[in-house]
Amino acid sequence: MFPLIEKGYFQNAVINKNRLLSQILDNLNKAAVVGFPYQETSARLKAAYPGDTAKMILFEQAQECAQQFRDYCLTHHLLDFSLQYELFHRYLWPETVVRDFLSNRYHHLIADNLEEDVPVAHDIISQWLPDFESATLLYDQQAGYRIFLGADPQSAHQLAELCTQKVALSQSWVTSLPTERLQEDLAACVLRESKIPDPDSELGVEFSYHHFYPQMIDQVCQQIAGLVSEQAVPPGQIAVLSPFLSDSLRFSLMNRLEELNIPSRSHRPSRSLRDEPAARCLLTWAKIAHPDWQIKPDPEEFRSALLQSLDGLDWLRAHLLAQIIYSPNRPDGQLGSFYQIKPDVQDRITHVQGQRYEGLRAWLDSYRNSPPVALDVFLSRLFGEILSQPGYAFHNNMEAASVAYRLIESVQKFRRGVPEAQDFPINAGYDYLNMVNQGVFAAQYLQPYQSPDDNAVWIMPAYTFLMTNHPVRFQFWLNIGSRNWWERIDQPLTQPYILSRHWPPNQPWNDADDWQANQKSLERLVRGLIRRCSEKVIMLSVEIDESGQEQKGPLMQAAQSLVRRLNTLKGADHA
């Protein structure tokens, strides 16, 4: 794909390479899980946007890239997700020997969250059901949060017709009466329905309005501190949610909560390992330790690595130290000694930090003078022998340790998955770092919420929180005026609704369709979040967001409509 980009492909798509790759693969995946030939993807998308020449060019270019990728996989006997799914569905599942093997091996079926699964999976279940001695199919109404990944709630619901018994469970073990009423009333306001709220009923909601973004963050942290200290609410029973979690927002919240001695944890699936400061730090020292790879960090990378490595080092001292001891143009790649710096500059950097740096430099020199090891072994030793020791910033830093663990596992899986790496593990480290520089990580996966710290505030995007399916007592919804609560993320190379079974072929997609899809998505999101809250939702809005823009999105409009309806009813009662 990269040679095609250099030829001028995707010039009209203002997104990074990672997202380009993701959307091309997404088109292949959608074809496999929905059940249509991947060669039809471009035609389906172009038929939905007639007359939009720019989009048509992008769709054709994406189709060409997908075709080249599939050809490469077939030529080199590789299986990506879409090809695995397609091979099983089209070639293995119809075979009698495969069906007999599965039927003889499995006699009972429990299928949960069918609304989050894909149409081809529903097809297989429907064909397999008669062979089971018993089956229980579970479907969550008004869910289907993975539509953008191919989930099909409509297809899942059709499986109910194959069941001999249907049981509807309406009682929630999480929500309270106030949050139940909030769910119904706010959803009605989102959909602009004429439902009248009960003025005498308590709603599990609180509204907070602010002029500037930092004021909102301060209030959230202070309110969390009050819940923890005054009401003895465990931090793990509090969630701070936003449509997207930027680096600055994540840092501001976690740093402020740390100052208040309140633990927090964050998860953002779109955040790759190379975006984690701890991972960048480890990989920078890997470049320094392997000068023969000729992958030299730039001065900014090196300064950042110093900041992440030496406990208590500030930016100015890191900048001063980096300027003196490191140059990417130095042929041997050696680092300068702190003890060769002028005494007055040493005093400015401080001898404590100088000694810590010298300990790190000595460790790197010792490694460079020894036989090299595989990259994952190097990273493990670097973390365990030096960076996790007292005086270094990874010491007692659980988040950095988690990142280091995932990075080491990522390298290990890359090494195990590439046949050549079995014989040449040192070269695999070089190849891995090259992939990092290109923005592609081997074995990239993030799973910290699978073993959560129950005593930490959850900070994450709203949809990510839904996927964890973790109930809490209090939720903070940040910047409800942002249109990102409502708008579908821009995907110039794909479109989940058009590449579904329910969109008629050759029917154009227009603004009304977009508006209706966004409305339904917001209603589903609002209901899903409130169903995972037992006491109160605190909605916060700002007049001016991080970018200096006014915020008047549909979620804020729905919240304001709810407030107006309640105030009108209460005023009428007083009159």
C-alpha positions, 0 to 999 in steps of 0.5 A: 500500500505504501508504494501506492500512497507515494504514487498519489493515492488517497490524496483527498483523504486527510487521515493518517496511514494507520487509519487508511490501513484500518479502513481498507482491512475493515472493508475486507472484514465487512465483506467476510462477516456480512457475506458478500464478495469483497470485490463488490465493496467499491461498487456498493459504496459508489452506488450510495454516493452518486455524483461524488467524484472524490469519494468514488476515486477513494473507493476505487483506490481502497478496492485496489489496495484490498485486492493487492493485499488479498493477492499477497495473502493467497500467494504467500499462504497467509490468513488475515481475519477476513480470509479466515472467516471467508474460508470457514464460512464458504468452504469448511462449514458446508463440508459434511465432515466438518459439520459432523465433527462439530456436531459430535463434539458439541451438544449444547450451545449458550450464545450471549450478546448475539446483537454484538455478533455478525450476520454470518455468525448468525447464519451458522448458528441458525443452521447448527441449532437443529443439531444441538440437544439444547441451546440458549440464545441471549439478546440484549435489546437496544444494544448493538454497539459494535455496528461499526465493526459489522454487528447486526442486531436485526439479524440476531433478533431473527434467531428468536423465530427458531426458539421454542421458548421466548423469555423477556427479562425486564428487571435491571440488577444495576439501575435504580428508579431515578436512573431508570426514569432518566434513561426513558426521559432523556432518550425521549428528548434525544428522539424528540418525542413528546413524552412528558416526564413526571415532575414529582419523580426523582431523576438520577442526574445532575447538570453542570455548566462551565465557560472554559474546559479547565474549569470543567476538569477541575470540577470533575476532580473536586467532585470525585474527591468529595465522593471518595472522601465524604461519601466513601464511594470506592474510586472503582465505582466512578467513571469519567466518560467522553466521546473521545479521549485525547492525550491532553484530556487523559493527562489532565484528569489522571494528573489532577486525580493523582494530586488528590491521591485518587487512583485512576485507570485509562483505556483507549483502544485506538491508542497504539503502544507507540503512543505510550510514553513508556513504550517510546522510552524503552524503544529509544534506549533499544535504538541507542543500545544497537548502533549497528541498526542505524536507527538513531533517535532524534534529539526530541525522542532522546530528551523524552526518554531521559524524562521518562527514565530519571525520576524527578527530572524536569523538562529544562534539565532534561533538555540541557542534559540531552543537548550536551551528551547526545548527538544523532550525528555521532558515528559511534552512537556513544553517549557522553559522560555526565562527569565530563560536563562543566561543573557549573552545568553539573550543578544546574542538572544536579548531581543526583540526576547525573548519578542516575544518568550515569547508572543508565549509561553504564548499563547501556555500555555494558550491554553494547560490549556484550553479545546482543540478545533478542529485542524482547529479552533486551527490553525485559532486562532494561526494565528489570535491571535498571528502569524499575529500580529506585531512582528511576521513573518506572519504580513503583509505576504500575501503568509504566510496568503494564505498558512495558509488559504489553510491549515485550509481549508484542515483540515476542509475538512478532518474533514467534509469528515470523518464521525468519525470526526463529533463526535470526532473533536479533534481526527481528528486533531491527524489523520490529523497530522499523515497523514502529517507525512506519506506525505499524505494530506487530501483535498490537492488542490492548486488554487492561480492562480484562483484569481491572483494578477495582479501586481506580476511577475509570477514564475512557471513551464512552463506547469503550466503557460500554464494551467493558460492561462494567456497572458503576454508581456514578458517571461523569459525562464530559462536554455534552455539547460536543457533536462527537457524542452524536456524529459517526466517526469520519471514515472516508474509505468505508461505511458500516450502514451501506456495507450491511445486509439491510441497505438496499443495493444502488440506493443513495445515502443522503443527509437524512439517512445520516441524521437518522443513523446518528439519532438512533446511535445517540439514543442507544449510547445514552440508554447503554450508559445509564443502564450501567449506572446505579445512582447518578449521572453528572453531565458537564458542558462547556461553552468553549471547548479545548479548541476554542469552539462553542459547543451546542451538540444534540446531546446538550440540546436533549439535556436542555430539553429535559430541563425545560420540560421539568421546569415547565411542569414544576412551574405549572404545579406551583401556579 
